Amino acid sequence: MTAVDGDRAAAREAAGEADGTLALAFVTVVVGDLHLALPLPAVRAVIRPPDLVRIPLGPPSLDGLAQWHGEAVPVLDLAKALGAKALEGGAPATREARVVLVGHCGQPVGLRVDAMAGILRSGLDGIDPVTQEDGGLDPALLDGLLRDGPATILKLDALIDRQFGDMEEAARGPATAGPGFGLGPVGVAGAGKMGVVGGPDRQALLVFEVAGQEFALPVERVREVLPAPREVARMARAKAHLLGVMSVRDRLLPLVGLRALFGLDGSGAPEAGRRVVVVRPGVGQAPVGVLVDEVREILRLDPALIDPVPPLLAREPEFEDLDGIARADGGTGAGSGCRLVSVLSAERLFRHGAALGADAGREGNGMEPAQLVDGGGAGERFVVFRLAGAEYGLPVTAVREVLRRPDSITPLPNAPDFVAGVLTLRGEVLPLIDQRRLLNLPAVAAKPGTDPAAGLERGRVVVVGRDGLLVGLLVDGLSGLLTVPAGRIGPAPAVSAAQRRLIRRVATLDSAGGGRMILLMDADSLLDMDRLADLLVTPQ
């Protein structure tokens, strides 16, 4: 036998054709007490259970989204998807658990199983038809019984279609509708003075906390907000407030600590909520990172409410980094000035990082100059917020401001269930959408012995507006601003018609702790509450 003949024989044997009959190959898995077979051509990979991000408005069997090769993949609990009585409750997760990635309608779908069993090959004569329920499974989901397994062959398309409906139809999504607002006078009130709430005459500020004090930077000077790094590389002979450099997308970012810069108490600094605010410098200048304890909100204030630093203080070196003092009141009433926020100067903060950035640049690793999103095609900017353990994003252009959650909300009779009530914002009335209700997420659990609203103490209101419409979204917290490269944004997997209308895209990013996914919401759909109400009562 020649080498070529040997290769052909090996290929035929691998394909199950050594005896002249076509053999079918299957990946066999264990789910509960069942042995199941999945057609091998449909299987793309088998991986260990990855970190998951929950996606709302999906079927009960949907565990969440996983990131696989930069793509967002829905992962189903196969036991729940099968709905077999013998599998109710599911099996506890073990080290043998795996996720089988299969192709469906042009996108990968993960199936979580208890264990892998192996690979089986069988001719057509080794497959028996399904004549009755096997192990409590619906015969419509079965394609036959493998005698050699024994294992039950699943119809993957039928199984996945039953969970998600017609994914191709959902992927097309509803036609983009013109703006509509279903709350009558509330919508009209928001439309009448839209320029007052979010017009160009107001200064947008990103507010953050350091050592119990509030500071702010103009939103247009903030490039993005990142999680604080676990480690910071210190530079030799650097001043105390120059913390060092951190790696961002394989570039070095100088890092400034405001606690040391302003002589604030450094004890008891929190770890969990710390963020790095990346300051957008002037043209051709490298960005500087500012380490903060927590990102609080985004405010839009009348410039008249931002006072210059008093002359007596302006002469002191510790106040030279301030551009002014903003008189804010939390955003729920007329500015009373009882809440003061120090507005920082982006240019002077950059000066603090210049020497450190030059040291990093000598190695050719200085972070690249910031590019405007609408100029150089660097990506899209989003306001990112947290909700039920996941991160969501809205385009910066659609977000007017982000406020603290008010202590009380005025209810609105006969409103849809997802409308928590109305809020007065500088004389304007806008409806408040409870995002947890809207997205069918669990309510915040109150701590024992506390008021039910205590779990929402740090909640925020994201004010969204466009074309004269205005609405507030109740969320758990604010992560900050983020510039996402265009290549890291893709369509969201279609799991239901409601999800597809509200969450059409997803950003898949790399971070120090692994993959990061941000669900990108459609602002126009959130503003069209008539269609929202109709969509959410439609059986999924």
DRENZAZA-332647 format. One line per field, with one value per residue (C-alpha): x, y, z. Coordinates in nm, 4 decimals. Last residue first. Example, Ala and Ser with C-alpha at 12.3 -4.5 7.8 and 13.67 -1.06 7.14 Angstrom:
<nodes>
xx	(1.3670	1.2300);
yy	(-0.1060	-0.4500);
zz	(0.7140	0.7800);
</nodes>
This chain:
<nodes>
xx	(-4.2415	-4.6071	-4.6675	-4.7197	-4.3676	-4.3973	-4.7235	-4.5891	-4.2665	-4.4566	-4.6491	-4.3335	-4.1293	-3.8370	-3.6684	-3.6880	-3.5116	-3.2294	-3.1356	-2.9392	-2.5840	-2.5109	-2.1519	-1.9291	-1.5939	-1.3492	-1.0714	-0.9825	-0.7432	-0.9973	-1.0723	-1.3843	-1.6984	-1.9540	-2.3117	-2.5742	-2.9516	-3.0667	-3.4161	-3.5714	-3.3880	-3.4743	-3.8451	-3.8366	-3.6591	-3.3153	-3.1423	-2.7675	-2.6507	-2.5049	-2.1385	-1.9163	-1.5470	-1.4432	-1.5934	-1.3589	-1.5488	-1.4931	-1.6215	-1.7782	-1.8666	-1.9715	-2.2894	-2.5140	-2.8237	-3.0411	-3.3694	-3.4092	-3.5454	-3.7308	-3.7270	-3.8656	-3.7995	-3.6086	-3.3930	-3.3566	-3.2279	-3.1862	-3.0024	-3.1318	-2.8959	-2.9161	-2.6734	-2.9414	-3.1333	-3.1041	-3.2493	-3.5767	-3.7249	-3.6561	-3.4180	-3.4485	-3.3032	-3.1368	-3.3716	-3.3443	-3.3291	-3.5998	-3.5236	-3.4881	-3.7815	-3.6120	-3.8756	-3.9174	-3.5428	-3.5181	-3.7749	-3.8734	-3.9187	-4.1448	-4.0356	-4.1714	-3.9768	-3.9326	-3.5649	-3.6197	-3.9488	-3.9751	-4.2594	-4.3638	-4.2186	-4.3137	-4.2449	-4.6001	-4.7509	-4.9144	-5.2730	-5.1888	-4.8402	-4.6583	-4.4475	-4.1000	-3.9299	-3.5691	-3.4501	-3.1950	-2.8770	-2.8489	-2.7029	-2.7280	-2.8579	-2.7777	-2.8554	-2.5262	-2.3298	-2.4687	-2.6233	-2.4462	-2.5335	-2.3216	-2.4392	-2.4760	-2.8433	-2.7978	-2.4789	-2.4278	-2.2079	-2.2386	-2.1110	-1.8638	-1.8253	-1.5047	-1.1709	-1.3115	-1.0819	-1.3322	-1.6602	-1.4893	-1.2381	-0.8924	-0.6844	-0.3086	-0.1475	-0.0283	0.3489	0.5219	0.8179	1.0586	1.1219	0.7452	0.7145	0.9526	0.7704	0.4380	0.5776	0.6949	0.3607	0.1371	0.1085	0.0694	-0.2254	-0.4018	-0.3436	-0.5127	-0.8058	-0.8901	-1.0971	-1.4476	-1.4923	-1.8513	-2.0547	-2.3965	-2.6082	-2.6123	-2.9911	-3.0186	-3.3899	-3.4938	-3.4081	-3.0552	-2.8527	-2.8350	-2.5304	-2.3259	-2.0166	-1.6808	-1.4291	-1.1400	-0.9452	-0.5875	-0.4386	-0.6132	-0.3289	-0.0815	-0.2654	-0.3271	-0.6690	-0.7790	-0.7867	-0.9171	-1.2265	-1.2285	-1.4593	-1.8299	-2.0179	-2.3924	-2.3941	-2.2676	-2.6160	-2.5573	-2.5664	-2.4702	-2.3216	-2.3110	-2.1118	-1.7913	-1.6229	-1.2887	-1.0928	-0.7596	-0.6982	-0.5469	-0.3648	-0.4008	-0.1120	-0.0991	-0.1293	-0.4405	-0.5268	-0.5970	-0.8841	-0.8679	-0.8937	-1.0950	-0.9573	-1.2102	-1.2299	-1.5554	-1.4166	-1.0961	-1.2012	-0.9420	-0.9545	-0.6606	-0.5381	-0.6877	-0.6673	-0.3521	-0.4878	-0.2365	-0.2075	-0.5799	-0.6052	-0.3758	-0.2381	-0.1743	0.0328	-0.1078	0.1195	0.0072	-0.0759	-0.4514	-0.4213	-0.1241	-0.0864	0.1767	0.3009	0.1256	0.2279	0.0693	0.3736	0.6253	0.8291	1.1909	1.1742	0.8441	0.5886	0.4201	0.0565	-0.1012	-0.4625	-0.5734	-0.8716	-1.1671	-1.1816	-1.3613	-1.3279	-1.2016	-1.3157	-1.2556	-1.6003	-1.7555	-1.6124	-1.4410	-1.5890	-1.4940	-1.6933	-1.5364	-1.5601	-1.1978	-1.2347	-1.5776	-1.6742	-1.8874	-1.8715	-1.9819	-2.1940	-2.2085	-2.5425	-2.5851	-2.5651	-2.9115	-2.9920	-3.2568	-3.3339	-3.3148	-3.5800	-3.8221	-4.1560	-4.0732	-4.0575	-4.3908	-4.5448	-4.4232	-4.5761	-4.8955	-4.9726	-4.7877	-4.7624	-4.4834	-4.4138	-4.1022	-4.1056	-4.0720	-3.7737	-3.9075	-3.9081	-3.6062	-3.4286	-3.2624	-3.5993	-3.7103	-3.3852	-3.4143	-3.7603	-3.8526	-3.5703	-3.6209	-3.8278	-3.5941	-3.3020	-3.4557	-3.5926	-3.2563	-3.0691	-3.2781	-3.1321	-3.0171	-3.0861	-2.7977	-2.7325	-2.4752	-2.4507	-2.8226	-2.8367	-3.1969	-3.3621	-3.4077	-3.5580	-3.7005	-4.0488	-4.0451	-4.0717	-3.8470	-3.9735	-3.6853	-3.7767	-4.1252	-4.2636	-4.1848	-3.8423	-3.6743	-3.3810	-3.0285	-2.7766	-2.8982	-2.8125	-2.4497	-2.3032	-2.0180	-1.9851	-1.7772	-1.7295	-1.9208	-1.8852	-2.0289	-2.3118	-2.4138	-2.4372	-2.5386	-2.3741	-2.5104	-2.2957	-2.4464	-2.5372	-2.8885	-2.7593	-2.4050	-2.3114	-2.0889	-2.0927	-2.0431	-1.8892	-1.9468	-1.6905	-1.5718	-1.9239	-2.2275	-2.5254	-2.7793	-3.0936	-3.4052	-3.6262	-3.4229	-3.6478	-3.9457	-3.7816	-3.7978	-3.5338	-3.4276	-3.3975	-3.1544	-2.9681	-2.8915	-2.8520	-2.5530	-2.5906	-2.2607	-2.1079	-1.8123	-1.4527	-1.3212	-1.5867	-1.7456	-2.0331	-2.3896	-2.6446	-2.7971	-3.0866	-3.3276	-3.5865	-3.6135	-3.4626	-3.5925	-3.2642	-2.9100	-2.7050	-2.3309	-2.1498	-1.7989	-1.7059	-1.8063	-1.5204	-1.5208	-1.6451	-1.6159	-1.7961	-2.0497	-2.3000	-2.0937	-2.0757	-2.4521	-2.5405	-2.6108	-2.7708	-2.7197	-2.9806	-2.9621	-2.8875	-2.7425	-2.4564	-2.3009	-2.2342	-2.0762	-2.2104	-2.0700	-2.2777	-2.1371	-2.1693	-2.1197	-1.8239	-1.6597	-1.3953	-1.6534	-1.6654	-1.5256	-1.2089	-1.1793	-1.2169	-0.9464	-0.7152	-0.7725	-0.7034	-0.3819	-0.2702	-0.3439	-0.1308	0.1514	0.1394	0.0000);
yy	(3.4965	3.5766	3.9460	4.1446	4.2848	4.4021	4.5874	4.7741	4.8599	4.9740	5.2282	5.3095	5.4338	5.6008	5.2719	5.1602	5.4772	5.4250	5.0757	4.8961	4.7674	4.4620	4.4884	4.1832	4.1494	3.8646	3.8057	3.9742	4.2264	4.3055	4.1970	4.3254	4.1940	4.4675	4.3518	4.4765	4.4700	4.4886	4.6430	4.5146	4.1817	4.1251	4.1722	3.9428	3.6693	3.5005	3.6760	3.6828	4.0442	4.1894	4.2875	4.5515	4.4760	4.5841	4.9292	4.9941	5.0641	5.3964	5.3666	5.6025	5.5123	5.2058	5.3629	5.1798	4.9668	5.1130	5.3100	5.4530	5.8074	5.9204	6.2226	6.2818	6.5999	6.4314	6.2240	6.1849	5.9341	6.0170	5.7358	5.7265	5.5709	5.3227	5.3446	5.3196	5.0608	4.7722	4.9981	5.0269	4.7290	4.9075	4.7181	4.4317	4.1723	4.3310	4.3980	4.1782	4.3789	4.2568	3.9717	4.0606	4.0690	4.3262	4.5941	4.5024	4.5281	4.8416	5.0262	5.2974	5.6463	5.8903	6.2533	6.5760	6.8998	7.1678	7.1022	6.7267	6.6091	6.2315	6.0028	5.6519	5.2987	5.2342	4.8613	4.7664	4.9862	5.3061	5.3095	5.5487	5.7105	5.6753	5.9671	5.8393	5.8877	5.8967	5.9898	5.7643	5.9594	6.1110	6.0237	6.2848	6.3510	6.0088	5.9594	6.1002	5.8928	5.5790	5.3416	5.0516	4.7615	4.5706	4.2607	4.1787	4.2650	4.6005	4.8005	5.1071	5.1994	5.5343	5.4589	5.6025	5.4449	5.3499	5.4966	5.6075	5.9086	6.1908	6.0836	5.9003	6.1737	6.0279	6.0045	6.0075	5.6602	5.5328	5.5566	5.2286	5.3526	5.2792	5.6488	5.6948	5.5501	5.8110	6.0797	5.9665	6.0071	6.3575	6.4501	6.2966	6.6044	6.8230	6.6085	6.6980	7.0620	7.0212	6.8178	7.0865	6.9483	7.0558	7.0332	6.9404	7.1287	7.0167	7.2812	7.4924	7.5099	7.4052	7.3628	7.0045	6.6435	6.6707	6.5875	6.9484	7.0770	7.3951	7.3320	7.4660	7.5708	7.4808	7.3007	7.1709	7.4892	7.4267	7.2456	7.5151	7.7960	8.1182	7.9941	7.9674	8.3425	8.4064	8.1853	7.9003	8.0000	7.9200	7.6519	7.7129	7.9804	7.7143	7.5544	7.1961	6.8594	6.5862	6.2404	6.0147	5.8498	5.6840	5.5371	5.5458	5.7317	5.6721	5.9305	5.8001	6.0368	6.0472	6.1238	6.4595	6.5121	6.7272	6.8158	6.5625	6.3150	6.2008	5.8286	5.7842	5.4778	5.3071	5.1764	5.0086	4.6887	4.8173	5.0844	5.3164	5.2670	5.4957	5.7415	6.0533	6.3360	6.5345	6.6610	6.4799	6.1849	6.1051	6.2095	5.9316	5.9883	5.6980	5.7230	5.4834	5.2318	5.0578	4.6909	4.7583	4.9489	4.8649	5.0671	5.3241	5.4702	5.6173	5.9749	6.1272	6.0350	6.1967	5.9696	5.8877	5.5547	5.4633	5.2369	4.9641	4.9376	4.6030	4.4934	4.7519	4.9795	4.9080	5.1490	5.4768	5.6244	5.9269	6.1888	6.5449	6.5745	6.4618	6.7592	6.6338	6.6116	6.5758	6.4656	6.4039	6.0862	5.9878	6.0266	6.0240	6.0686	6.3070	6.3132	6.6626	6.7871	7.1688	7.3045	7.5545	7.2719	7.1482	6.8556	6.9682	7.3215	7.2212	6.9599	7.2219	7.1222	6.7593	6.6450	6.8060	6.6473	6.3028	6.3357	6.4822	6.1648	5.8673	5.6543	5.8181	5.7579	5.8034	5.6570	5.2858	5.0845	4.7638	4.4786	4.2520	4.0637	3.8523	3.7594	3.6163	3.4218	3.3078	3.1579	3.0827	3.0986	2.7879	2.5798	2.6814	2.5448	2.1986	2.1770	2.2753	2.0344	1.7295	1.5095	1.1494	0.9310	0.7153	0.3466	0.3856	0.1105	0.1072	0.4762	0.5923	0.8350	1.1978	1.3322	1.6773	1.5993	1.2820	1.5018	1.3548	1.1647	0.9172	0.8203	0.9166	0.6846	0.5468	0.6951	0.5251	0.2894	0.3778	0.1002	0.0349	0.3934	0.3241	0.4257	0.6268	0.7269	0.9996	1.0324	1.0596	1.4286	1.5425	1.7338	1.9288	2.2999	2.3632	2.6632	2.8283	2.9467	3.1679	3.1042	2.9804	2.7230	2.6000	2.3984	2.4758	2.2015	2.3423	2.1058	1.9751	1.7178	1.9321	1.9225	2.1497	2.0101	1.8255	1.9918	2.0744	1.8799	1.6279	1.3220	1.5337	1.6175	1.9836	1.9360	2.2990	2.2785	1.9830	2.1450	2.4587	2.6960	2.9220	3.2219	3.3088	3.6564	3.6438	3.7446	3.3894	3.2676	3.5096	3.3592	3.4869	3.3687	3.0590	3.0415	2.7600	3.0020	3.1694	3.5148	3.8577	3.9523	3.8392	3.7126	3.7355	3.4039	3.2981	2.9853	2.6207	2.4107	2.3862	2.1550	2.2938	2.3451	2.0608	2.0518	1.8061	1.5743	1.5170	1.5327	1.2134	1.1995	0.9676	1.0440	1.0023	1.3702	1.5046	1.2937	1.3620	1.1778	1.3484	1.1760	1.0454	0.8943	0.6020	0.5572	0.1990	0.0694	-0.1112	0.1575	0.4335	0.5554	0.8980	0.8253	0.4928	0.6641	0.9177	0.6420	0.4498	0.7608	0.8284	0.4686	0.4835	0.8002	0.6328	0.3413	0.0000);
zz	(2.4100	2.4681	2.3896	2.7095	2.6897	2.3312	2.3782	2.6826	2.5042	2.1953	2.3988	2.5949	2.3002	2.4814	2.5730	2.2100	2.0935	2.3439	2.2230	2.4941	2.4702	2.6858	2.8110	2.8203	2.9946	2.9461	3.1971	3.5270	3.3711	3.1030	2.7483	2.5805	2.4139	2.3439	2.2783	2.0364	1.9904	2.3501	2.3702	2.0462	2.0493	2.4135	2.3453	2.0396	2.2311	2.2502	1.9603	2.0251	2.0466	1.7294	1.7467	1.9038	1.9578	1.6065	1.6584	1.9490	2.2727	2.4534	2.8091	3.0580	3.4154	3.6159	3.7522	3.9951	4.0470	3.7721	3.7582	3.4077	3.3647	3.0524	2.8206	2.4732	2.2728	1.9920	2.2266	2.6007	2.8531	3.2226	3.4025	3.7602	4.0131	4.2974	4.5878	4.8532	4.6495	4.8951	5.1625	4.9717	5.1527	5.4886	5.7082	5.9568	5.7225	5.4171	5.1281	4.8201	4.4974	4.2626	4.0248	3.6555	3.4130	3.1893	3.2465	3.6110	3.6778	3.4657	3.6764	3.4308	3.5750	3.3920	3.3535	3.4994	3.4415	3.7086	3.7582	3.7456	3.8908	3.8955	3.7916	3.8853	3.8851	3.5225	3.4603	3.5547	3.2856	3.4149	3.5400	3.8245	3.8338	4.1646	4.2950	4.3799	4.7151	4.8338	4.4864	4.3095	4.2550	3.9124	3.5726	3.2962	2.9458	2.8031	2.4316	2.2967	2.5471	2.3833	2.6399	2.8074	3.0332	3.2835	3.4676	3.8390	3.8597	3.6840	3.6528	3.4364	3.1397	2.9610	2.6135	2.3673	2.0237	1.8469	1.7426	1.4047	1.3895	1.4169	1.5706	1.8536	1.9233	1.9485	2.2646	2.2165	2.2341	2.5700	2.6069	2.5229	2.3155	2.5986	2.6481	2.6594	3.0090	3.1481	2.9509	3.0985	3.4487	3.3673	3.2123	3.4780	3.6966	3.3875	3.2806	3.6059	3.5122	3.1739	3.3080	3.5645	3.8498	3.9531	4.3320	4.4164	4.6786	4.8019	4.9788	4.6620	4.6455	4.2851	4.2213	4.2728	4.2104	4.0702	4.3807	4.4962	4.3166	4.3659	4.1553	4.2770	4.0135	3.7850	4.0565	4.0194	4.1676	4.5002	4.6774	4.5685	4.7575	4.5636	4.4502	4.8137	4.8819	4.5331	4.5887	4.3317	4.0497	4.0834	3.8904	3.9388	3.6675	3.4271	3.4560	3.5539	3.3805	3.6246	3.5654	3.8693	4.1485	4.0287	4.3357	4.5180	4.2497	4.0701	3.7965	3.4724	3.2382	2.8605	2.6216	2.4460	2.0714	2.0982	2.4566	2.7276	2.7776	3.1400	3.2057	3.5268	3.7043	3.9286	4.2835	4.3886	4.5410	4.7014	4.9477	5.1077	5.4834	5.5501	5.2858	5.4447	5.1935	5.1145	4.7826	4.5603	4.7991	4.7935	4.4292	4.3111	3.9594	3.7171	3.3980	3.1320	2.9582	2.6379	2.5775	2.5844	2.9111	3.1336	3.4515	3.5413	3.8684	4.1719	4.1007	4.4133	4.6249	4.3907	4.1639	4.2466	4.0615	3.8935	4.0580	3.8505	3.9637	4.0521	4.0911	3.8391	3.9084	3.6825	3.3867	3.3134	2.9650	2.7698	3.0158	2.8893	2.7280	3.0547	3.2427	3.5593	3.9065	4.2725	4.5761	4.9167	5.1268	5.0720	4.6920	4.5291	4.1653	3.9591	3.5777	3.4775	3.1857	3.1680	3.0482	2.7645	2.5070	2.5995	2.8241	3.0673	2.9456	2.5808	2.6384	2.7581	2.6035	2.5370	2.8984	2.9764	2.6673	2.7681	3.1133	2.9699	2.7751	2.9123	2.5981	2.4110	2.0434	1.8370	1.4874	1.4549	1.3486	1.2005	1.4447	1.4716	1.1930	1.4582	1.6030	1.2687	1.2352	1.5950	1.5444	1.9040	2.1533	2.3646	2.1197	1.8393	2.0406	2.0844	1.7298	1.5817	1.8094	1.7303	2.0030	1.9624	2.2676	2.3811	2.4379	2.3414	2.0835	2.0142	1.9301	1.9647	1.7225	1.6276	1.9489	2.0257	1.8904	2.1014	2.4158	2.6828	2.9883	2.9776	2.6227	2.5150	2.2512	1.9064	1.8512	1.5571	1.6093	1.4952	1.4341	1.0773	0.9893	1.0663	1.3965	1.5345	1.8985	2.0621	2.4374	2.7643	2.8491	3.1781	3.3473	3.0393	2.9565	2.5957	2.4288	2.1145	1.8242	1.5524	1.1893	1.2532	1.5044	1.5547	1.8623	2.1602	2.4248	2.7742	3.0285	3.3800	3.4958	3.7860	3.9235	3.9193	4.1091	3.8922	3.7739	3.9761	3.7394	3.5395	3.5782	3.4795	3.1484	3.0495	2.7817	2.8024	3.1802	3.1598	2.8694	3.0698	2.7779	2.7051	2.4735	2.2986	2.2742	2.0339	2.1084	2.0702	2.3134	2.5597	2.7546	2.7794	3.0333	3.1926	2.9454	3.0403	3.1792	2.8348	2.7792	2.8747	3.0400	2.9586	3.2526	3.2051	3.2364	3.3328	3.1410	3.2019	3.0591	2.6833	2.4062	2.0561	1.7250	1.7475	1.4593	1.2519	1.5595	1.5862	1.9575	2.1522	2.4966	2.7922	3.0564	3.4333	3.4910	3.1677	3.0312	2.6930	2.3675	2.0666	1.7562	1.4285	1.1473	0.9509	0.5743	0.4652	0.2634	0.5560	0.6069	0.5721	0.9361	0.8574	1.0521	0.8679	0.5336	0.6247	0.7416	0.4184	0.2119	0.4016	0.3521	-0.0213	-0.0434	0.1463	-0.0937	0.0000);
</nodes>
